[in-house]
């Protein structure tokens, strides 16, 4: 009789101890959407969260389809230009006609759910920012570093 009472009371205590965890798990499952819906929305939002950068030489252009191709080491990438795409050359807005073969381009793109690459921004022409920064550093040299000179600022009494 004592063993039956001990077993029953143990089961009751375990049930009471685990009840808050079971209720919290039930509420959490009810509050979140179904796994199929959440994976679709997270996949869509993950591909559209940030644009991906690109840089290279244009190997082919199709003006009628509004696409251009950049050849890579492993495979070439075809970018689609839409009405939302911002195309610039030397800081000024230009049209798709400025994108021609053997021209250096850079910019950013979105990857579509279907796998197509839609250009968000396209900068036509060489990347001049990095060249000017490095050439400025080379010109500056070691003499441009700030050092204290005893004759530069005399003390006033």
Backbone torsions as a table, in degrees:
resi	resn	phi	psi	omega
1	UNK	NA	-41.8	179.5
2	UNK	-64.1	-36.9	-179.2
3	UNK	-68.1	-36.9	177.6
4	UNK	-66.2	-41.5	179.6
5	UNK	-65.7	-40.1	179.1
6	UNK	-64.8	-42.9	179.5
7	UNK	-65.9	-45.0	-178.3
8	UNK	-65.5	-43.3	-180.0
9	UNK	-67.9	-34.8	176.9
10	UNK	-64.1	-43.5	178.9
11	UNK	-62.9	-41.7	178.6
12	UNK	-63.9	-43.0	179.9
13	UNK	-65.3	-41.7	178.5
14	UNK	-64.4	-41.9	179.6
15	UNK	-63.2	-44.3	179.1
16	UNK	-66.4	-36.0	-179.7
17	UNK	-70.2	-34.2	-177.1
18	UNK	-89.9	-10.9	-176.5
19	UNK	-59.7	-44.7	-179.8
20	UNK	-62.0	-35.7	179.0
21	UNK	-68.4	-38.9	179.3
22	UNK	-66.9	-38.8	179.2
23	UNK	-68.1	-41.4	179.8
24	UNK	-64.1	-39.4	179.0
25	UNK	-66.3	-37.6	178.8
26	UNK	-66.3	-41.5	179.4
27	UNK	-68.2	-38.8	-179.0
28	UNK	-65.1	-42.5	-180.0
29	UNK	-66.5	-37.3	-179.3
30	UNK	-72.7	-33.1	-177.1
31	UNK	-74.4	-34.8	-177.6
32	UNK	-85.0	149.2	178.0
33	UNK	-69.3	170.0	-178.9
34	UNK	-62.5	151.9	-177.3
35	UNK	-59.0	-34.2	-179.2
36	UNK	-66.1	-41.1	-179.6
37	UNK	-70.0	-43.0	-177.2
38	UNK	-67.1	-35.0	179.3
39	UNK	-69.7	-34.5	178.2
40	UNK	-67.9	-45.2	-178.3
41	UNK	-69.4	-36.5	178.9
42	UNK	-69.7	-34.9	178.5
43	UNK	-68.1	-40.3	179.1
44	UNK	-67.2	-45.0	-178.5
45	UNK	-71.1	-28.9	179.5
46	UNK	-69.5	-35.0	-179.7
47	UNK	-79.3	-23.2	-177.1
48	UNK	-104.5	5.1	-176.8
49	UNK	-67.9	-54.0	-176.6
50	UNK	-131.1	143.2	173.6
51	UNK	-74.5	152.2	-179.9
52	UNK	-102.2	137.4	-177.5
53	UNK	-84.8	155.4	175.4
54	UNK	-143.1	160.7	177.5
55	UNK	-161.1	137.0	177.6
56	UNK	167.6	-175.7	178.5
57	UNK	-95.6	138.1	179.0
58	UNK	-74.8	125.2	179.6
59	UNK	-101.6	-23.1	178.3
60	UNK	-155.3	149.7	179.2
61	UNK	-135.6	136.0	173.1
62	UNK	-121.9	100.9	-176.0
63	UNK	-68.3	-32.4	-178.5
64	UNK	-72.5	-39.2	178.9
65	UNK	-86.7	-6.1	-177.7
66	UNK	56.2	53.9	177.8
67	UNK	-133.6	154.8	171.2
68	UNK	-140.2	153.9	-174.4
69	UNK	-118.4	137.0	173.2
70	UNK	-116.2	121.7	-179.8
71	UNK	-79.2	134.9	178.2
72	UNK	-116.3	-178.0	179.5
73	UNK	-67.4	-47.3	-177.5
74	UNK	-90.3	-46.5	-178.6
75	UNK	-151.8	162.2	177.9
76	UNK	-93.8	153.9	-179.8
77	UNK	-117.4	135.1	179.5
78	UNK	-107.5	121.8	-179.5
79	UNK	-106.2	134.8	178.5
80	UNK	-97.8	133.0	178.0
81	UNK	-99.5	126.2	-179.9
82	UNK	-112.9	-175.8	177.6
83	UNK	-68.2	-23.7	-179.7
84	UNK	-82.7	-14.3	-177.4
85	UNK	-68.9	132.2	177.6
86	UNK	-100.8	115.1	-179.2
87	UNK	-109.0	125.6	-179.9
88	UNK	-129.1	154.1	174.8
89	UNK	-142.7	119.6	-177.4
90	UNK	57.2	35.7	176.9
91	UNK	83.5	-1.4	-179.3
92	UNK	-112.4	145.1	179.5
93	UNK	-68.4	134.0	178.0
94	UNK	-132.7	179.1	-179.0
95	UNK	-102.9	178.6	179.6
96	UNK	-62.7	-22.8	-178.4
97	UNK	-64.5	-21.2	179.4
98	UNK	-75.7	-18.0	177.9
99	UNK	-85.3	108.6	-179.1
100	UNK	-129.7	169.7	-180.0
101	UNK	-63.8	150.8	178.2
102	UNK	60.8	32.6	175.1
103	UNK	-116.2	139.2	178.9
104	UNK	-79.0	131.7	177.6
105	UNK	-132.2	155.7	173.7
106	UNK	-148.3	167.0	179.9
107	UNK	159.2	-152.0	-179.4
108	UNK	-141.0	158.0	-178.1
109	UNK	-146.3	161.7	173.2
110	UNK	-105.2	144.6	173.8
111	UNK	-98.2	122.3	-177.2
112	UNK	-75.8	161.2	176.4
113	UNK	-60.9	-31.3	179.7
114	UNK	-79.1	-9.9	179.3
115	UNK	101.3	-3.3	179.1
116	UNK	-80.1	154.2	-176.5
117	UNK	-106.3	114.0	-179.9
118	UNK	-102.0	120.5	-178.5
119	UNK	-69.3	131.8	175.2
120	UNK	-93.6	-50.1	176.0
121	UNK	-133.1	144.8	176.4
122	UNK	-135.0	124.1	175.0
123	UNK	-108.4	116.5	-177.8
124	UNK	-90.5	132.7	179.4
125	UNK	112.5	168.7	-177.7
126	UNK	-68.3	156.1	177.5
127	UNK	-78.4	103.6	-175.9
128	UNK	-92.5	-17.4	-177.4
129	UNK	-60.7	-48.9	-177.2
130	UNK	-66.4	-36.4	-179.9
131	UNK	-65.4	-41.1	-179.0
132	UNK	-71.3	-33.9	178.5
133	UNK	-67.2	-46.3	-178.9
134	UNK	-69.4	-37.9	179.1
135	UNK	-68.6	-33.0	177.0
136	UNK	-66.0	-39.9	178.4
137	UNK	-67.3	-38.3	-180.0
138	UNK	-67.1	-39.2	179.5
139	UNK	-68.1	-35.6	-176.0
140	UNK	-63.9	-45.1	176.6
141	UNK	61.6	-171.8	-176.1
142	UNK	-75.6	-20.2	-177.4
143	UNK	-72.5	-16.1	-178.2
144	UNK	-84.0	-6.2	-178.9
145	UNK	-71.3	138.1	-177.3
146	UNK	-72.5	123.6	175.8
147	UNK	-134.0	152.2	179.9
148	UNK	-81.3	134.3	179.0
149	UNK	-118.0	129.8	-176.7
150	UNK	-68.3	-25.0	-179.3
151	UNK	-90.9	-10.3	-175.4
152	UNK	-72.4	-38.3	-177.8
153	UNK	-133.8	96.5	179.4
154	UNK	-72.0	151.3	-179.8
155	UNK	-81.4	138.9	176.7
156	UNK	-101.9	133.8	180.0
157	UNK	-73.6	NA	NA
